[in-house]
Amino acid sequence: MKDLQKVWENLDVLHLNREAPRAYYIPYANTESARQGKRGKSPFYQTLNGQWKFRYHRSVQEVKEAFYEEAYDYSGWDDLLVPSCWQSNGYDQMQYCNVNYPIPCDPPFVPDENPAGLYIREFNVSGDWKDQAAHVVFEGVNSCFYLWVNGAFVGYSQGSRIPAEFDLSSYVRSGKNRMAVMVLKWCDGTYLEDQDAWRYSGIFRDVYLLARSQERIRDVFYQADLSADYKQASLRCDVESHGSVEVQVQLLDAAGHEVSSSTARVKGKETLRLDIASPVLWSAENPYLYSLLVSGAGEVLHFHVGLRKVEVVDGVFRINGQDIKLKGVNRHDSHPELGQTIPLKHMIQDLKLMKQHNINTIRTSHYPNDPRFLDLCNQYGFYVIDEADLEAHGVLHAGDYHMLTKNPEWEAAFLDRAVRMVERDKNHPSVVIWSMGNESGYGVNHIAMARWTRERDTTRPVHYEGAALKYNGHPDTSCLDMNSRMYATVQELIAYGSDESQTKPLLQCEYSHAMGNSCGDLKDYWDVIYAYPKLMGGCVWEWCDHGIKAESPDGQTFYGYGGDFGDVQNDGNFCIDGLVSPDRIPHTNLLELKKVMAPVLLEAEDAAEGKVRVSNRYDFIDLSDVVMSWKVELDGETVEQGELPSLQTPPHGTEIVTIPYTVPHTAGRWFLNLFVTQRTDKPWAAAGHELTSEQFELPMPASVPAPAADLRILPDITVEQRDDEVIVEGFDFLHVFDLHAGTFTKITKHGVPLLQGRPQFSIWRAPADNDRKIKVLWSKEGYDRAITKVYRAEVTEVSEKRVQIEVDFALTCNIKLPLLKGKAVWEVDGAGAITLKTSVQVREDLPYLPRFGLQLVMPAGNEQVEYFGYGPHESYIDKRQSVRKSKYELTVDQMHHSYVVPQENGSRYGTEWASVSNALGMGLLFTSPGSEFSFQALHYTPEDMTQAKHTYSLRRRKETIVHLDYKMNGIGSSSCGTDLLEQYQLSDKDMAFELRMTPILTEDE
């Protein structure tokens, strides 16, 4: 296209004619509408969202036509909704990349075949605007764009997730106008936007016009000063004008009453001060907002004011004088159908879910979010780590992690991203930390960003993880106010917290990688974080699975990931790593996080006396707005319940309460369950919402007799051996044992078959995402191919009441030595109950096992599950804080937790008994005398889930596959983090296990 300035590969040109960055605001005509914040009600605002004409070109070189001219005929073009992403609408290539650039690493150059999207929009301008200065704001365009209005070139901008504003006063006219935009997929800025995400293009955030007074307020920056005792405050308002403007600043409290005001004639820049007596402070727990109204030249601008002080004192991160733990998540902009175009309601849904699960911090990984998102964070109460739109991870694999940050030619490009973020978001109280981007090395350019930020805003600390010593970047980190780590081990955190030479707080900006069935290490992390003041908390990676809604060849809806859309260079399912599914259904990972970060801690002071220690982990509010109720269960059945008087526990304080329960007086398992709920409605949840719960087992008094023994007389049995078959028949059952196979082939009661196939010992589980490292060793050793070798099987004891069969066996696979060897002793008694006693020895040089136990398949129709153990959802040895022990009744389908990528799920740790039966209650009861076991009942085998890569390829079996495990290996979070902690590994070399399987009719039990 002739006369087009090719600046997208020019480091000296970051924009053409773009307005200087400023704070985010919409001008209103009066105070009332400004406070309401409904921008569509402002006469100075006009949206350009809607249907645009669109044409996609595979390369900018194909753009020959002067499409921006007023007379150009675009009638044959497509329609495209703005805002949106091209790729979500069928244009260009969907592509998910993590670290690597999707283009050759040749900065600042990008491929000549650079896709281009052409946009045209007709719009009207009211005659009421004829004396106004018309501006256009693009909130987000990926990656760069050229702008024309009515055939005239207006300007150029890059920097995808930061606003670009242009003065259109010389270009628009009253009545009909035409806007043309050319968006390029890549520019030199692409090297700084290599975030772990789907690579989207287009005008993906809002576009709107603003009518401004010719002489107007251009920018506002307020900063609060709080007295040492927080009883007095002053607000310093820096107001910058375009021309000379009579300005009034007015501060209103939350009820709309004036607190303070001031006026001044502003020509250029002036500072106005407002004094506030007895200020109400803002925090995530009490997000009290004042309204700052800045009026001048017929416009009213509104800013949320949250009075709070952020500081680092003696290596401790503090807000309003309190030590703060940041209980956070990393959040990408992600929608399963719209890509990075996020509707306002979707933002609200995310924030409500976060509040409901005790999250108080959001890191905007790895770019500034829509400015309205920060408005919502102000209102709902979140601490925000606002991160610059900067990630250059791809240079790592290109050979030099610090390639760009140490190159002075890139300084302006780096600095531009900090400046535009800070200027846009500086008036949001929710923003408590500035972050200089992510995974881009560390050098002079990052130092320039941090130093500018500290000079511009002295009220917030500055963060950047890439300065960690392990990356061997620039040695000067004095411009950063905290140290930061990703996926540090628990031991590393302990070492840092106890090291007196470390004078900065430590933030885990990423930890506990929530990929698939994950977050098995949360309690271990938070026990340490709570213990050391210098550990300021962290943000789990990450909030949501970035699955893209798609349809399988047979019409099933599923969520796709890298490689599912023809993207050759991709990073597979590494984008499926969230606490919630793409449609925002919480995974059990989120339930675990909710529990370990709960604001109320309940500990047994003296369970026998009903005394419980209540610790308030809120930083600013007492517990008067919570309700604490209790329930006593006997063998899973409620026998007593009540509610305690109101708690008054102060912030960071403790209180001992006494639960007035009746002392246990009959034999059984007694548990005291405590529930902490909201007393009143909140914007994010109704009254009665559960904040946390806890369970304590009550000791049995010595005077309570032990359960009576079952004195039923066992009926006689008959035992017949026919070749390799041992047929055991009783009054109402018939079992068949195959000596050759070393296991049962038939189990029946009242003629009802209860077994399909053969029970077998099992060590394989469908690898969870967190097994991605260890599963290589598992498969190398043949765990996934293990079969049973029977050395000896014989009947060793027969009587009128029982038969005993001994089996010497091994689990083996081709090429390798036996994985384990053992002895199984099977016994059938006159009631038809089958007891298995097994002892095994695992080969010494093997890596830890996925599991060890017995697998059996029950026929179709066995859908009813009842068990006494931890629930109601899945639990593992290292992932069981959010469950409690009780009796649960579910279906087999309800035992399953669906992950975008099928994997190990649905196990129940600490099960004491379980039954699986048909609708009439005919089935099997499973117990392990004297011990607990891990229980699983699904319609899928481990092999089914291992082979399936998507939910649509996971075929539900009619049969029920039951696993009764001596132990199940822990879950951890090592898909992108530390190895599974040793105490959660199934590394036992000698194992002894006893199981009892009893045919039952549950309706008669």
Solvent accessible surface area in square Angstrom, and as a share of the most:
residue,aa,sasa,rsa
1,M,49,0.22
2,K,163,0.69
3,D,134,0.69
4,L,37,0.18
5,Q,101,0.45
6,K,116,0.49
7,V,6,0.03
8,W,16,0.06
9,E,30,0.13
10,N,54,0.28
11,L,23,0.12
12,D,133,0.69
13,V,28,0.16
14,L,23,0.11
15,H,74,0.33
16,L,38,0.19
17,N,96,0.49
18,R,22,0.08
19,E,53,0.24
20,A,59,0.46
21,P,44,0.28
22,R,25,0.09
23,A,0,0.00
24,Y,34,0.13
25,Y,5,0.02
26,I,11,0.06
27,P,0,0.00
28,Y,10,0.04
29,A,46,0.35
30,N,77,0.39
31,T,52,0.30
32,E,121,0.54
33,S,18,0.11
34,A,1,0.00
35,R,87,0.32
36,Q,109,0.49
37,G,43,0.42
38,K,128,0.54
39,R,40,0.15
40,G,62,0.59
41,K,152,0.64
42,S,5,0.03
43,P,75,0.47
44,F,31,0.13
45,Y,24,0.09
46,Q,47,0.21
47,T,58,0.34
48,L,0,0.00
49,N,41,0.21
50,G,21,0.20
51,Q,109,0.48
52,W,3,0.01
53,K,51,0.22
54,F,0,0.00
55,R,81,0.30
56,Y,50,0.19
57,H,24,0.11
58,R,178,0.65
59,S,1,0.01
60,V,14,0.08
61,Q,93,0.42
62,E,79,0.35
63,V,0,0.00
64,K,154,0.65
65,E,42,0.19
66,A,31,0.24
67,F,0,0.00
68,Y,32,0.12
69,E,84,0.38
70,E,78,0.35
71,A,98,0.76
72,Y,45,0.17
73,D,106,0.55
74,Y,39,0.15
75,S,84,0.54
76,G,65,0.62
77,W,15,0.05
78,D,68,0.35
79,D,81,0.42
80,L,6,0.03
81,L,103,0.51
82,V,1,0.01
83,P,27,0.17
84,S,12,0.08
85,C,0,0.00
86,W,0,0.00
87,Q,7,0.03
88,S,41,0.27
89,N,69,0.36
90,G,72,0.69
91,Y,42,0.16
92,D,45,0.23
93,Q,65,0.29
94,M,23,0.10
95,Q,22,0.10
96,Y,0,0.00
97,C,0,0.00
98,N,25,0.13
99,V,22,0.13
100,N,57,0.29
101,Y,14,0.05
102,P,25,0.16
103,I,11,0.06
104,P,95,0.59
105,C,48,0.29
106,D,77,0.40
107,P,34,0.21
108,P,24,0.15
109,F,105,0.44
110,V,10,0.06
111,P,36,0.23
112,D,91,0.47
113,E,107,0.48
114,N,1,0.00
115,P,11,0.07
116,A,0,0.00
117,G,0,0.00
118,L,0,0.00
119,Y,1,0.00
120,I,2,0.01
121,R,47,0.17
122,E,53,0.24
123,F,8,0.03
124,N,95,0.49
125,V,9,0.05
126,S,51,0.33
127,G,42,0.40
128,D,126,0.65
129,W,19,0.07
130,K,155,0.65
131,D,103,0.53
132,Q,43,0.19
133,A,2,0.02
134,A,4,0.03
135,H,4,0.02
136,V,0,0.00
137,V,4,0.03
138,F,1,0.01
139,E,4,0.02
140,G,0,0.00
141,V,7,0.04
142,N,16,0.08
143,S,2,0.01
144,C,0,0.00
145,F,5,0.02
146,Y,1,0.00
147,L,0,0.00
148,W,10,0.04
149,V,0,0.00
150,N,20,0.10
151,G,28,0.27
152,A,41,0.32
153,F,72,0.30
154,V,2,0.01
155,G,0,0.00
156,Y,0,0.00
157,S,1,0.01
158,Q,9,0.04
159,G,6,0.05
160,S,0,0.00
161,R,10,0.04
162,I,3,0.02
163,P,29,0.18
164,A,3,0.03
165,E,17,0.07
166,F,1,0.00
167,D,51,0.26
168,L,0,0.00
169,S,47,0.30
170,S,103,0.66
171,Y,63,0.24
172,V,27,0.16
173,R,118,0.43
174,S,62,0.40
175,G,33,0.31
176,K,131,0.55
177,N,1,0.01
178,R,28,0.10
179,M,0,0.00
180,A,1,0.01
181,V,0,0.00
182,M,0,0.00
183,V,0,0.00
184,L,0,0.00
185,K,17,0.07
186,W,32,0.11
187,C,0,0.00
188,D,1,0.00
189,G,1,0.01
190,T,12,0.07
191,Y,0,0.00
192,L,0,0.00
193,E,14,0.06
194,D,0,0.00
195,Q,2,0.01
196,D,15,0.08
197,A,4,0.03
198,W,9,0.03
199,R,30,0.11
200,Y,16,0.06
201,S,1,0.01
202,G,0,0.00
203,I,0,0.00
204,F,4,0.02
205,R,11,0.04
206,D,10,0.05
207,V,0,0.00
208,Y,2,0.01
209,L,1,0.00
210,L,0,0.00
211,A,0,0.00
212,R,4,0.01
213,S,16,0.10
214,Q,99,0.44
215,E,91,0.41
216,R,10,0.04
217,I,0,0.00
218,R,43,0.16
219,D,6,0.03
220,V,1,0.00
221,F,6,0.02
222,Y,16,0.06
223,Q,14,0.06
224,A,22,0.17
225,D,66,0.34
226,L,22,0.11
227,S,40,0.26
228,A,104,0.81
229,D,86,0.45
230,Y,48,0.18
231,K,134,0.57
232,Q,100,0.45
233,A,7,0.05
234,S,25,0.16
235,L,0,0.00
236,R,55,0.20
237,C,0,0.00
238,D,29,0.15
239,V,0,0.00
240,E,47,0.21
241,S,11,0.07
242,H,90,0.40
243,G,34,0.33
244,S,31,0.20
245,V,4,0.02
246,E,93,0.42
247,V,0,0.00
248,Q,72,0.32
249,V,0,0.00
250,Q,39,0.17
251,L,0,0.00
252,L,10,0.05
253,D,29,0.15
254,A,56,0.44
255,A,73,0.56
256,G,24,0.23
257,H,120,0.53
258,E,99,0.45
259,V,54,0.31
260,S,20,0.13
261,S,49,0.31
262,S,32,0.21
263,T,84,0.49
264,A,30,0.23
265,R,135,0.49
266,V,0,0.00
267,K,155,0.66
268,G,36,0.35
269,K,119,0.51
270,E,75,0.34
271,T,66,0.38
272,L,6,0.03
273,R,137,0.50
274,L,1,0.00
275,D,107,0.55
276,I,2,0.01
277,A,73,0.56
278,S,88,0.56
279,P,15,0.09
280,V,58,0.33
281,L,41,0.21
282,W,0,0.00
283,S,3,0.02
284,A,3,0.02
285,E,44,0.20
286,N,64,0.33
287,P,39,0.25
288,Y,51,0.19
289,L,27,0.13
290,Y,8,0.03
291,S,10,0.07
292,L,0,0.00
293,L,1,0.01
294,V,0,0.00
295,S,27,0.17
296,G,8,0.08
297,A,46,0.35
298,G,60,0.57
299,E,1,0.01
300,V,13,0.07
301,L,0,0.00
302,H,36,0.16
303,F,9,0.04
304,H,29,0.13
305,V,0,0.00
306,G,3,0.03
307,L,0,0.00
308,R,21,0.08
309,K,81,0.34
310,V,12,0.07
311,E,43,0.19
312,V,52,0.30
313,V,50,0.29
314,D,135,0.70
315,G,3,0.03
316,V,18,0.10
317,F,1,0.00
318,R,68,0.25
319,I,0,0.00
320,N,10,0.05
321,G,20,0.19
322,Q,59,0.26
323,D,56,0.29
324,I,3,0.02
325,K,32,0.13
326,L,0,0.00
327,K,16,0.07
328,G,0,0.00
329,V,0,0.00
330,N,0,0.00
331,R,1,0.00
332,H,1,0.00
333,D,8,0.04
334,S,11,0.07
335,H,27,0.12
336,P,14,0.09
337,E,96,0.43
338,L,70,0.35
339,G,2,0.02
340,Q,5,0.02
341,T,13,0.08
342,I,17,0.09
343,P,53,0.33
344,L,68,0.34
345,K,171,0.73
346,H,21,0.09
347,M,3,0.01
348,I,44,0.22
349,Q,78,0.34
350,D,0,0.00
351,L,0,0.00
352,K,71,0.30
353,L,23,0.12
354,M,0,0.00
355,K,24,0.10
356,Q,43,0.19
357,H,16,0.07
358,N,18,0.09
359,I,3,0.01
360,N,25,0.13
361,T,0,0.00
362,I,0,0.00
363,R,0,0.00
364,T,0,0.00
365,S,0,0.00
366,H,3,0.01
367,Y,0,0.00
368,P,0,0.00
369,N,1,0.01
370,D,12,0.06
371,P,2,0.01
372,R,45,0.16
373,F,1,0.00
374,L,1,0.00
375,D,35,0.18
376,L,17,0.08
377,C,0,0.00
378,N,0,0.00
379,Q,82,0.37
380,Y,27,0.10
381,G,0,0.00
382,F,0,0.00
383,Y,2,0.01
384,V,0,0.00
385,I,0,0.00
386,D,0,0.00
387,E,0,0.00
388,A,0,0.00
389,D,0,0.00
390,L,0,0.00
391,E,0,0.00
392,A,0,0.00
393,H,20,0.09
394,G,3,0.03
395,V,1,0.00
396,L,75,0.37
397,H,120,0.53
398,A,50,0.39
399,G,66,0.63
400,D,44,0.23
401,Y,20,0.08
402,H,23,0.10
403,M,54,0.24
404,L,2,0.01
405,T,0,0.00
406,K,110,0.47
407,N,46,0.24
408,P,96,0.60
409,E,125,0.56
410,W,5,0.02
411,E,70,0.31
412,A,57,0.44
413,A,6,0.05
414,F,0,0.00
415,L,45,0.22
416,D,25,0.13
417,R,7,0.03
418,A,0,0.00
419,V,31,0.18
420,R,7,0.02
421,M,0,0.00
422,V,0,0.00
423,E,16,0.07
424,R,7,0.02
425,D,0,0.00
426,K,3,0.01
427,N,10,0.05
428,H,11,0.05
429,P,2,0.01
430,S,0,0.00
431,V,0,0.00
432,V,0,0.00
433,I,0,0.00
434,W,0,0.00
435,S,0,0.00
436,M,0,0.00
437,G,0,0.00
438,N,1,0.01
439,E,28,0.13
440,S,1,0.01
441,G,0,0.00
442,Y,2,0.01
443,G,2,0.02
444,V,65,0.37
445,N,0,0.00
446,H,1,0.01
447,I,9,0.05
448,A,24,0.19
449,M,0,0.00
450,A,0,0.00
451,R,119,0.44
452,W,61,0.21
453,T,0,0.00
454,R,88,0.32
455,E,140,0.63
456,R,67,0.25
457,D,1,0.00
458,T,111,0.64
459,T,37,0.22
460,R,16,0.06
461,P,9,0.06
462,V,0,0.00
463,H,0,0.00
464,Y,4,0.02
465,E,1,0.01
466,G,0,0.00
467,A,12,0.10
468,A,9,0.07
469,L,141,0.70
470,K,120,0.51
471,Y,48,0.18
472,N,129,0.66
473,G,27,0.26
474,H,66,0.29
475,P,114,0.72
476,D,44,0.23
477,T,35,0.20
478,S,78,0.50
479,C,5,0.03
480,L,7,0.04
481,D,34,0.18
482,M,3,0.01
483,N,35,0.18
484,S,3,0.02
485,R,60,0.22
486,M,17,0.08
487,Y,31,0.12
488,A,7,0.05
489,T,47,0.27
490,V,18,0.10
491,Q,129,0.57
492,E,95,0.43
493,L,1,0.01
494,I,52,0.26
495,A,63,0.49
496,Y,17,0.06
497,G,10,0.09
498,S,67,0.43
499,D,52,0.27
500,E,166,0.74
501,S,86,0.56
502,Q,55,0.24
503,T,102,0.59
504,K,47,0.20
505,P,0,0.00
506,L,5,0.03
507,L,0,0.00
508,Q,3,0.01
509,C,0,0.00
510,E,10,0.05
511,Y,1,0.00
512,S,1,0.01
513,H,1,0.01
514,A,0,0.00
515,M,0,0.00
516,G,4,0.04
517,N,0,0.00
518,S,0,0.00
519,C,0,0.00
520,G,1,0.01
521,D,10,0.05
522,L,1,0.00
523,K,88,0.37
524,D,25,0.13
525,Y,4,0.02
526,W,2,0.01
527,D,73,0.38
528,V,13,0.08
529,I,2,0.01
530,Y,52,0.20
531,A,64,0.50
532,Y,51,0.20
533,P,81,0.51
534,K,25,0.11
535,L,3,0.02
536,M,1,0.01
537,G,2,0.02
538,G,0,0.00
539,C,0,0.00
540,V,0,0.00
541,W,7,0.03
542,E,2,0.01
543,W,0,0.00
544,C,0,0.00
545,D,3,0.01
546,H,5,0.02
547,G,1,0.01
548,I,22,0.11
549,K,94,0.40
550,A,22,0.17
551,E,125,0.56
552,S,6,0.04
553,P,135,0.85
554,D,82,0.43
555,G,44,0.42
556,Q,67,0.30
557,T,82,0.48
558,F,19,0.08
559,Y,42,0.16
560,G,0,0.00
561,Y,21,0.08
562,G,5,0.05
563,G,37,0.35
564,D,47,0.24
565,F,58,0.24
566,G,55,0.53
567,D,4,0.02
568,V,148,0.85
569,Q,71,0.32
570,N,48,0.24
571,D,50,0.26
572,G,22,0.21
573,N,25,0.13
574,F,29,0.12
575,C,2,0.01
576,I,4,0.02
577,D,0,0.00
578,G,0,0.00
579,L,0,0.00
580,V,0,0.00
581,S,12,0.08
582,P,1,0.00
583,D,66,0.34
584,R,9,0.03
585,I,104,0.53
586,P,41,0.26
587,H,6,0.02
588,T,5,0.03
589,N,0,0.00
590,L,0,0.00
591,L,52,0.26
592,E,3,0.02
593,L,0,0.00
594,K,32,0.14
595,K,39,0.17
596,V,15,0.09
597,M,1,0.00
598,A,5,0.04
599,P,11,0.07
600,V,4,0.03
601,L,50,0.25
602,L,7,0.03
603,E,62,0.28
604,A,47,0.37
605,E,78,0.35
606,D,57,0.30
607,A,22,0.17
608,A,53,0.41
609,E,107,0.48
610,G,1,0.01
611,K,77,0.33
612,V,2,0.01
613,R,77,0.28
614,V,0,0.00
615,S,15,0.09
616,N,3,0.01
617,R,68,0.25
618,Y,35,0.13
619,D,13,0.07
620,F,53,0.22
621,I,59,0.30
622,D,54,0.28
623,L,0,0.00
624,S,44,0.28
625,D,42,0.22
626,V,8,0.04
627,V,23,0.13
628,M,3,0.01
629,S,31,0.20
630,W,13,0.05
631,K,44,0.18
632,V,0,0.00
633,E,9,0.04
634,L,36,0.18
635,D,64,0.33
636,G,12,0.12
637,E,90,0.40
638,T,65,0.38
639,V,76,0.43
640,E,50,0.22
641,Q,126,0.56
642,G,28,0.27
643,E,112,0.50
644,L,14,0.07
645,P,112,0.70
646,S,59,0.38
647,L,4,0.02
648,Q,111,0.49
649,T,1,0.01
650,P,72,0.45
651,P,45,0.28
652,H,93,0.42
653,G,14,0.14
654,T,83,0.49
655,E,56,0.25
656,I,85,0.43
657,V,15,0.09
658,T,71,0.42
659,I,4,0.02
660,P,91,0.57
661,Y,24,0.09
662,T,78,0.45
663,V,88,0.50
664,P,5,0.03
665,H,122,0.54
666,T,59,0.34
667,A,36,0.28
668,G,24,0.23
669,R,72,0.26
670,W,8,0.03
671,F,11,0.04
672,L,1,0.00
673,N,0,0.00
674,L,0,0.00
675,F,26,0.11
676,V,0,0.00
677,T,24,0.14
678,Q,7,0.03
679,R,88,0.32
680,T,63,0.37
681,D,102,0.53
682,K,73,0.31
683,P,95,0.60
684,W,35,0.12
685,A,15,0.12
686,A,68,0.52
687,A,52,0.40
688,G,48,0.47
689,H,38,0.17
690,E,62,0.28
691,L,5,0.02
692,T,6,0.04
693,S,19,0.12
694,E,45,0.20
695,Q,31,0.14
696,F,28,0.11
697,E,86,0.38
698,L,4,0.02
699,P,68,0.43
700,M,75,0.33
701,P,42,0.27
702,A,115,0.89
703,S,104,0.67
704,V,20,0.12
705,P,101,0.63
706,A,84,0.65
707,P,107,0.67
708,A,100,0.78
709,A,75,0.58
710,D,98,0.51
711,L,156,0.78
712,R,189,0.69
713,I,155,0.79
714,L,50,0.25
715,P,55,0.35
716,D,80,0.41
717,I,13,0.07
718,T,90,0.52
719,V,45,0.26
720,E,82,0.37
721,Q,103,0.46
722,R,136,0.50
723,D,136,0.71
724,D,70,0.36
725,E,74,0.33
726,V,0,0.00
727,I,23,0.11
728,V,0,0.00
729,E,87,0.39
730,G,15,0.14
731,F,176,0.73
732,D,38,0.20
733,F,7,0.03
734,L,50,0.25
735,H,0,0.00
736,V,15,0.09
737,F,0,0.00
738,D,20,0.10
739,L,16,0.08
740,H,141,0.63
741,A,20,0.16
742,G,9,0.09
743,T,11,0.06
744,F,0,0.00
745,T,44,0.26
746,K,86,0.37
747,I,1,0.00
748,T,9,0.05
749,K,31,0.13
750,H,111,0.50
751,G,65,0.62
752,V,38,0.22
753,P,76,0.48
754,L,2,0.01
755,L,13,0.06
756,Q,78,0.35
757,G,47,0.45
758,R,127,0.46
759,P,1,0.01
760,Q,94,0.42
761,F,23,0.10
762,S,14,0.09
763,I,3,0.02
764,W,14,0.05
765,R,0,0.00
766,A,1,0.01
767,P,21,0.13
768,A,3,0.02
769,D,13,0.07
770,N,5,0.02
771,D,5,0.02
772,R,77,0.28
773,K,95,0.40
774,I,26,0.13
775,K,81,0.34
776,V,98,0.57
777,L,82,0.41
778,W,0,0.00
779,S,39,0.25
780,K,127,0.54
781,E,23,0.11
782,G,0,0.00
783,Y,1,0.01
784,D,53,0.27
785,R,116,0.42
786,A,30,0.23
787,I,114,0.58
788,T,55,0.32
789,K,99,0.42
790,V,32,0.18
791,Y,108,0.41
792,R,74,0.27
793,A,21,0.16
794,E,74,0.33
795,V,38,0.22
796,T,58,0.33
797,E,82,0.37
798,V,85,0.49
799,S,50,0.33
800,E,120,0.54
801,K,64,0.27
802,R,85,0.31
803,V,0,0.00
804,Q,37,0.16
805,I,1,0.00
806,E,33,0.15
807,V,3,0.02
808,D,35,0.18
809,F,2,0.01
810,A,0,0.00
811,L,3,0.01
812,T,26,0.15
813,C,12,0.07
814,N,122,0.62
815,I,174,0.88
816,K,63,0.27
817,L,124,0.62
818,P,39,0.24
819,L,0,0.00
820,L,2,0.01
821,K,100,0.43
822,G,12,0.11
823,K,79,0.34
824,A,1,0.01
825,V,31,0.18
826,W,3,0.01
827,E,45,0.20
828,V,1,0.01
829,D,8,0.04
830,G,1,0.01
831,A,36,0.28
832,G,0,0.00
833,A,1,0.01
834,I,0,0.00
835,T,11,0.06
836,L,1,0.01
837,K,110,0.46
838,T,6,0.03
839,S,46,0.30
840,V,0,0.00
841,Q,93,0.41
842,V,9,0.05
843,R,46,0.17
844,E,133,0.60
845,D,106,0.55
846,L,11,0.05
847,P,29,0.18
848,Y,37,0.14
849,L,2,0.01
850,P,0,0.00
851,R,0,0.00
852,F,0,0.00
853,G,1,0.01
854,L,1,0.01
855,Q,14,0.06
856,L,1,0.00
857,V,33,0.19
858,M,0,0.00
859,P,20,0.12
860,A,57,0.44
861,G,38,0.36
862,N,7,0.04
863,E,41,0.18
864,Q,76,0.34
865,V,4,0.02
866,E,41,0.19
867,Y,0,0.00
868,F,4,0.02
869,G,0,0.00
870,Y,47,0.18
871,G,0,0.00
872,P,67,0.42
873,H,36,0.16
874,E,5,0.02
875,S,0,0.00
876,Y,2,0.01
877,I,43,0.22
878,D,12,0.06
879,K,3,0.01
880,R,82,0.30
881,Q,49,0.22
882,S,28,0.18
883,V,16,0.09
884,R,65,0.24
885,K,5,0.02
886,S,8,0.05
887,K,56,0.24
888,Y,29,0.11
889,E,129,0.58
890,L,28,0.14
891,T,46,0.27
892,V,1,0.00
893,D,74,0.38
894,Q,110,0.49
895,M,2,0.01
896,H,45,0.20
897,H,37,0.16
898,S,66,0.43
899,Y,7,0.03
900,V,12,0.07
901,V,19,0.11
902,P,10,0.06
903,Q,3,0.01
904,E,1,0.00
905,N,2,0.01
906,G,0,0.00
907,S,0,0.00
908,R,4,0.02
909,Y,55,0.21
910,G,3,0.02
911,T,0,0.00
912,E,37,0.16
913,W,71,0.25
914,A,0,0.00
915,S,6,0.04
916,V,0,0.00
917,S,5,0.03
918,N,31,0.16
919,A,87,0.67
920,L,110,0.55
921,G,4,0.04
922,M,50,0.22
923,G,0,0.00
924,L,0,0.00
925,L,46,0.23
926,F,0,0.00
927,T,35,0.20
928,S,5,0.03
929,P,67,0.42
930,G,92,0.89
931,S,60,0.39
932,E,77,0.34
933,F,4,0.02
934,S,7,0.04
935,F,0,0.00
936,Q,3,0.01
937,A,0,0.00
938,L,2,0.01
939,H,3,0.01
940,Y,27,0.10
941,T,16,0.09
942,P,3,0.02
943,E,76,0.34
944,D,27,0.14
945,M,4,0.02
946,T,44,0.25
947,Q,136,0.60
948,A,7,0.05
949,K,118,0.50
950,H,19,0.08
951,T,46,0.27
952,Y,49,0.19
953,S,47,0.30
954,L,23,0.11
955,R,144,0.52
956,R,117,0.43
957,R,102,0.37
958,K,145,0.62
959,E,36,0.16
960,T,0,0.00
961,I,3,0.01
962,V,0,0.00
963,H,2,0.01
964,L,0,0.00
965,D,1,0.00
966,Y,46,0.17
967,K,79,0.34
968,M,13,0.06
969,N,1,0.01
970,G,1,0.01
971,I,4,0.02
972,G,2,0.02
973,S,3,0.02
974,S,10,0.06
975,S,6,0.04
976,C,45,0.27
977,G,19,0.19
978,T,25,0.15
979,D,100,0.52
980,L,16,0.08
981,L,44,0.22
982,E,143,0.64
983,Q,114,0.51
984,Y,37,0.14
985,Q,41,0.18
986,L,3,0.01
987,S,58,0.37
988,D,38,0.20
989,K,48,0.20
990,D,100,0.52
991,M,5,0.02
992,A,77,0.59
993,F,15,0.06
994,E,51,0.23
995,L,1,0.01
996,R,81,0.29
997,M,1,0.00
998,T,29,0.17
999,P,4,0.03
1000,I,11,0.06
1001,L,41,0.20
1002,T,40,0.23
1003,E,125,0.56
1004,D,108,0.56
1005,E,149,0.67
